[in-house]
């Protein structure tokens, strides 16, 4: 079950992102750290009703995803496949490491792409860490095209690859 996150969910969501960051670091993927994602950023996502949560039958938080029509300035240099006017951006996709391997990332991406189609977006855009090869294969297997790199110096010295799926 996927629902819009509420302000009361903030602490639990922040804990999920911290567990996710620790598990990625343990695998040598230094994508998230103490600087990202911040509690303030997550609170803003919730306030804008752009953060969605995946729950299981027991109402346990399994994952989150942010869906927004707003393009971050870091994306401006990318030569996108579609015009910069009607696109859905995915941020902060995270699944609880306790449930890794159960297809929760796929469930969240299926939701995001269906959301984009239902709201008549031209494409879905996202970035993923260049050192996270598994994520790159995942997005490419879904039909996303890698278009260029951007940098988030507070997160890593390594680039993030930008991807787009034309709908």
Buried (B, 14 or more C-beta within 10 A) or exposed (E): EBEEBEEEBBEEBBEBBBBBBEBBEEEEBBBBEEEBBEEEBBBEBBEEEBBBBBEBEEEEBBBBBBBBEEBEEEBEEBEBBBEEEBBBBBBBBBBBBEBEEBEBBEBBBEBBBEBBEEEEBBBBBBBBBBBBEEBBEBBEEBEBBEBBBBEBEEBBEBBBBBBBBEB
